[in-house]
Amino acid sequence: MTESVTETRRGLILINTGPGKGKTTAAMGTALRAVGNGMRVLMLQFLKGSWHYGELDSTKAFGENFVLRQMGRGFVKIGGAETDPEDIRLVEEAWEEARQAILSGVWDMVILDEINYAISYGMLDPAKVVETLEARPEMVHVILTGRNAHPSLVAIADTVTEMREVKHAYQKGVVAQRGIEY
């Protein structure tokens, strides 16, 4: 006896998490696939902002079909010291823009890069994110990246991928390489 499989088309929630390299890179690859299929993609980088990453230049080639915005200041101080109120304000602004973008239906895919960090650092309430994801238009895809994905987000996600580091060049003293890490 075989199970009948119905083909359902709907927006998916994908999470790229874990301690290994490649969470943002995987999201960018999915975004390129989406743009190649005529979809419009918005990528909001929650904490990135102080470095110039190669993807900032490459996405410009896609015009309004792939928009990438850095919403943070870069590295966020956590543990031991109180989080800078300016970083919290920037995360709140980024979340408001993300929420509006997801609910607008203007974008076929919204990537929330490093949002898992903002949540795990206590800068953003995961319940707000869950509420918005559950209320999104039917065909909007959302990808969330960053380590330590919150269990409430994992519970509602359609696909969760955990990146695991097996080995990394920095263990041999090799610094971050342009075109690979940024």
Buried (B, 14 or more C-beta within 10 A) or exposed (E): EEEEEEEEEEBBBBBBBBEBBBBBBBBBEBBBEBBEEEBBBBBBBBBBBEEEBEBBEEBEEBEEBBBBBBBBBEEBEBEEEEBEEEBBEBBBEBBEBBBEBBBEEEBBBBBBBBBBBBBBBEBBEBEBBBEBBEEBBEEBBBBBBBBEBBEBBBEEBEEBBBBEEEEEEEEEEEEEEEEEBB
